Amino acid sequence: MTTDARSDARIEAEVTLPAGGRSPGWGALAIVMVGTFITVLDYFITNVAVPTIQVDLRANHAQSQLVIIGYGVAFTSAMITGGRLGDLYGRRRMFSLGMLGFTIASGLCAVAQSPEALIAFRVLQGAAAALMVPQVLGIIGVVYTGAARARAFVVYGLVIGLAGVFGQVIGGVLISVDVAGLDWRTIFLINLPVGVVALALTPRLIPESRGEEGGRLDLVGALLSTAALVAIVYSLVQGQEEGWPLWSWLLLAASVPLGALFVAQQRSRTRRDLSPLINMGLFRSRSFSVGLVGMLTYFLAMGSFFFLLALYLQQGRGLSPAEAGLVFLTLGAGYFGSSLLSTKLAARLGPGLYAAGPLTLAVGYVLSGLTASWIGTDGHILWIVPPLIIAGIGMGMTTGPLTGAVLAGADPQYAAAASGVTNTVQEGAVAIGVALVGAVFFPALDAGAPADYPHAFDMGLIPLVAFCLAASVIVRFMQPRAKQ
């Protein structure tokens, strides 16, 4: 029996079919993609609502930023723990608990009457998302095999990109329409019916699965990993927002010993077979460990571009949120098209696809910057559409296929823990990328007049192009497993 066949046999042994004893088919994928979409959507949708939230709740600038940052920090810092909980206590169970918590927290956000309450509920919402999202890749990894698994990862990458793009569109439309005078509250209320339906269908469509080794949750490891990730993400994101005060540098410096202590503690528990939060054996796989580094550099370039483009379109070009959303749709068109074709591209390019995608993205970024400089503030914004389509094509070629290749190198019994690490790298890279781009973009604005935005946009794209090129080189050393 081959290694892949043994892995698939072990996967089948640990999966319990959903209610009714039916094979999960594509229903399981549909439900977990709903969870993926709404959690990523809520990362981006709040950006366009911040001005109205600030006026309605009389929030100051720092509070309005914490509405976004609180969700992102909680989401990023708790995903490793969330993934491990899925391995120990069941991925479907943790997905359901996360969906329930996310739905309740969304309702609380919608009725918040003060900025402090909204910030607290957003942190709760991010923590619930951190429990739910790692189970998505874990469930895909154990339910689907072979070509079906590859297609599922393509769908996953497609959903991530579309959620990021449509976050701008949906938020702008909901606020512009102002349903029943609810204004910004509708961006949270739309999660309620989605969550209720998903919760009702989850036990029917998703099989239960868990890791083989059992054990207990490593509470010390969970505390150390969360503290280290909070120190990194919060210091970079909020520090950039406040002009890099001393506390941000001290907090960032503290993340180094915290991270080192976490790694040492996990190695010790792995050696003693004490059920670590992350089994360090995961990193013996070259495709997993090197792939994570490539994924980090790629998502530094991908996620932060949404932030940069939104600033250029709305503040530099004066577009409304809805108009900016329409421009984002062209980026989504390229993403959608190449995602659908990525399976065929993988058959033709093989592992070269993981390198070609970031290169295509870099070309799109360079052309976008050149176009922005050419049209200035008076040229028609439609000139930037072709470069955005090219950038979208690069994103679609990379996100799903690269994620699948990275997780293919992880032992299936640690599927949710591996996906927790992978999701943490993805979301953490987005947050850090935004901070790094902001550190270049905002100083380049000078007086902050609209005429300064094309130049600042160009400057912000420079590190993103560098990240794309670095990702293209790194992924060449992954040596992914042979295709099934």
N, C-alpha and C positions, 0 to 999 in steps of 0.2 A: 504494500500500500504506500502511496506517495505521501510526502509531508503534507501537501494541501488536502489530500483525501483524509488523512488522520485528523487534521484540524477541523474539517467540515464535519467529520463524524463526532468529534467532541462537542462541536457547536450544537449539532442536532440533539445530542444527549442532554444538554443543559437547558434546552428551550421547552417550555410548557405551552401548549397551544392555547389560544384564547377560548372564551366561552363558546360552547358548541362544537369544539374539537376540530374546527375547520383550519385548513392551511391559511396563513395570514395574507397571502397574495400581495397585492399592492395597496390594500387598505391600511396596513401598518405604516407604510411609507407616507401615505397621505396624511395620517394623523400626526406623525412626528414632524412632517414638514409644516403643518399648521403651527405647531409649537415653535419651530425654528423661525418662521416668518414673523410671528407677532413679537417675539423677543428682540429680534434684530430691528424690526420696524420701530419698536418703542425706544431703541437706541437713537434713532435718527429723527423720528417724527416730532420730538419735543423741540428740536432746534428752531423750527419755524413758528412754534407757539410761544417761545420765550417772551417776545415783546408784549403780547396780550396778557400773559400770566403776570408779568411784572406790573402792568397797569392795574389789573383786576385785584390782585392780592397785595398791592402796594409793596412789592418786594424790591429790595435794593439789588444792585448789580451782582454782588457776591452771592446773594440768595438765589437769584435767577440762574446763575451758573451752577450752583450746587444741585439744582433740580436735574440737570443733565449729568453732572459729575457723580452725584450720589448713586445714581443707577449704574453708571459705568464701573465705578470702583467696587460696588457690591457684587455686580455681575462677574467681573474679572477675577476678583480675589477669592471667591468661594467655589469656583468651578472644579478645582482639583478635588476638594472635599466632596462636592456633589457627585462627581464621577465615582469616587470610591464607595459612597453610600449605595450607588446603583449596583456595583459589583457585590456588595455584602448583602443587601436586603431586597434586591430585585429591581431591575431597570424599569419595568412597567410601573411598579409601585411608586418609585421615586419620580418618574415622569408625571404620574397622576397627582402626587402631592405637590410637585412643582407647579403644574397647571392650575391646581386649586388655589395655591397661594398667590400665583400671578393674577388670577382672575379676581380674587378678593382684594388684593393690593391695588389693582386697576380701578375697582369700584371706589376704594378709599381715596385714591388720587383724584377721582372725578368729583368728590364731594368735599375736598379739602377747603378750609376756610381761611387758612393762613399759610404764609410761605414755609414756616417751620414744619407744619403738618404735612405739606406737600413733599418737602424734602425727606421727611421720615418715611412716608409711604412709598416714595420712589426707591429708597434704600431697601425697603421690604420687597418691593417689586423686583429689584435687581437680584436680591438673595434668592427669591423664588425661581427666577430665570436660571440662576446658577445651579439650582437643583434639577431643573428640567432639561436644559440644553445638553449637558454631557451624556444623558441617556440616549439622545437622538443618534449620535454616531455609534454608540454601543449597541443599540437595537438594530441599526442597519447592518453592523458588522456580524451579528450573530444570526439574524433572520435570513439574510440574503447571501448567496454564494455565487462564485463564478461571474458570468456576464451580467446576471441580475444585480449583483453587488456593485459592479462598475457603473451600471446605469443609475442605481440608487444614489451613488456619490455624485454623479453628474447632476441629478435633480437637486441634491443638497446644495451644490455650488450655485446652481441657477437660482434657487430660492434665496440664498444669502444676498446675492447681487441684486435681485429684484426687490427684496425688502429694503435694502439700502437706498435704491433709486426711488421706489414708490413711497418711502418714508417722507421724502420732500413733497411728492405730488399729493398724497392722501392728506397730509397735514395741511398743506396750503388750501386744498379744496374744502376740507371740513371747516376750517376757520373762516374762509370766504363765504361759504353757504350759511354758516351760523345756525345750525339746526335748533329750532325751539329756543333760540336765544342762549344756548348753552356755551357758545363760543369755544374756548380751548378745551373745555371739559369733554367734548365729544371725542377727542383723540384717545381718551382713556375708556370712555363708555363703549366704544366699538369692540373692545376686548371681551366684554361680558358675554354676549351671545356666542361668540367664537369659543370662549373657554368652556361654557356650559355644554355645547354640542360635542366638543372634543372630549370632555370628561365622560359624557354618556357613551361615546363610541370606543374609547380606549380599551376597556376590558373585553369588548367584542372583537376587536381587530388586531390588537397587539399581543403577541405571546409574552409570557413572563420569562426572564432569563437572569442569570446571575453568575458570578465567578465561581470556580471550583474550590478555591482554597478556604473560603469561610473566614473566621476570625472576627475580631472586633475593630471598630473604628479607632484609628490612631489619633487620639484627641490632641496629644502634644504636637504631632506632625501637622494636624489641621490648623492648630493655633499658629505655629511657626510659618507655615506656608501662607496663611491668610495675612499675617502681620507683614511678611516680606513683600507680598504683592500689593497690599495697601500702601506701604511705604513707597514703592516704586511708582505706582500709577497715580496716587493722589499728589505726591510731591511734584511729579512732572506736569500733570494737567493743571492743578490749582496753582502751582508755583509759577508756571508760565502766565496764567491769568493775572496774577498779582505782581508780576514784574520780578520774579525770582528773589523773594526775601530770604533772610538767613535760615529761617525754619525749614524752607523747602530743601535747601542743600543739606542741612543736618538730617532731615528725614530720609533723603535719598541716600546719604552715606550710611544711615542705619540699616538700609535694606541689604547691604553687603554682608555684614556679620549675621544678620537674620537668615539670609539665603544660605550662607555657608553652614550655619548650624543646622538648618533644615536638611541639607544634603547629607551631612555627617550622620544625623539622627536616622534618616531613611536608610542609609547604607548599613548602619548598625542593626536596624530592625530586619533588613533583608537578610543579612548574614545569619541572624539568630532565628530566622523564620517566624517573626512576630507580627505578621500581617501589617506591613508598612502602608502608609497612605499611597505611595508610589513604589511599586516593586522596581528596584533599580535594574533588574534584568531586562526591563523594557528597552533600555538604552544600549543593550548589546547589539541590537539590530541596526545595521548601518542605514538602512532605508528610513527607519523611524527617527534615529537621532540626528542624522545629517538632514533628513527631510524637515525636521522641526526648525532647524536653523534657516533652511531655505524658505520655509513658510513664514517665519518671523520677518525676514527681510522683505518678502513679497507683500505681506499685510501691512508693513510699515508704509509701503508705497501705495497700496490699494485704498484702504479705508480712509486715510487722511486726505485723499484726493476729493472725496465727497465734500469734506469740510472746506477745502480750499476753493473748489468750484462754486459752492454756495455763497461764499463771501464775495467772490469776483462778480457773480451774476447779480446778486441782490444789492450789495453795497456799492460795487464799482459800476455796474451797468444800470442800476435802479430798477431791476425787474421785481415784480411782486412775487410772493412765494409760489403762487399758482403758475406764473409765467416761467419762473426758474425751474419749477417742476417739469414743465413741458420740455425744456432744454435737457433736463436730466433723462427724459424718456429716450432721447437719441442715444445716450450712453447705454441705457438699458436695452435698446434695440440690438446694438452690437453684442452686448453680453448674452442676450437671449439667443441670438442666432448662432454664435460660436459654441454656446453651451450645448445646444441641440446637436451640433455637428462634432462635438469633442470626442465622442466614441469612435466615429469614423476617422477623425484626425489622429487619434491614438493608435488605431490600426495601421495607419500609414507612417506616422512619425515615431511611434514607439515612445521610449523614454525621452526622446528629443522634444516631445510636446511640452514637458515641464520646463524646458529651457526656452523654447520658442515663444511661449505665452508671455513671460515677463519682458522679452525683447520686443514683442509686438506692443505691449503696454508702454514701454519706454518710447517707442516711435510715436504713439498716440500723444504722449505727454509733450514730447518735443514739438510736434506739429501744433498742439494746442497752445503752447507758449508763444511760438512764432506767430500764430494767427492772432492771438490776443494783442501782441505788440503791433501787428500790422493794422488791425481794425481800430485800435485805440478806443476812444469813448464814443466815436461818431459812426464807425462802420457798422454794417448790419450784423447782428449777433448770429445769423444763420451761417456765416462763414466758418464758425467754430464747430458746426455739426459734424462734418466729415472727420476731423481729428478725434472728436469724442466717440464716434462710431468705432474708429480704429482702436482707441483705448478700451472700449467695451469689449471688443473682440479679444483683446489680450487678456482681459479679466476672465472672460468666459472660458478661454482655453486653459486657464491655470487653476482657478479656485477649486472646482469639483475634482478634476483629475489628480491634482497635487494632494488634496486632502485624502483621497482614496489610496494613493500610493504610500503616503505616510502611515496610515492606519493598517495597511496591508502588512507592514513589518512588525506590528504589535501582536503579542500572544493573545488569541481570542479570549482566554479566560480573564484577561485584564482589560476587556474591551471598553467598559465605561470609564475606568481610570485613565486609559490611554486617550480616550476622547476628551476627558476632562483636561488633561495636559494640552491636547491639541487645541481645544476651544480657548483655553487660557492664553496660549500663544497667539491665537488669532485676535481675540478681543483686546488683549494687552498690547499687541502691536498696533492696533487701530488707535488706542488711547495715547500711546507713546508717540506714534507718528503724528497725531494732531498737535501734541505739545512741541515736537521738533519742528514741524512746519510752521507753527505759530511763531516760534522763536526766530524764524527767518522772514516770514511774511510781514508781521506787524512792524518791525523796525524799518522795513523797506517802504512803508507807506508814507514816511516823512510827515507831511501835514495831514494826511488822511483824506485828501480831496479825491473825488472820483477819478481824476486824471492820473493819480498815483497807483491805482489798482492794477492796470495791466503790467506795470513793471514789478509790483509786489507779487503778482500771480506768477510771473516768469521766475522770480527768485525762489518762490516757494516750490516750484517744480524741480529745481536743480537737485535737492536731496532725494526727491522721489525717483528721478531718473537714475540716480546713483544706486538706490535700493533695488530698482528693477534689474539693473545690470549685475549687481551682486547676487541677487536671487538666481538669475540665469546661470551664473557660474557655479554656485553652490549646489544646485539640484543635479548637476551633471555627475556629482560624486555619490549620489544616492544608491546606485546599483539596485534598482527595484527588482522585486521578484519576477520571475517569468510569468507571462500572462497565462491565465488558466484557459 
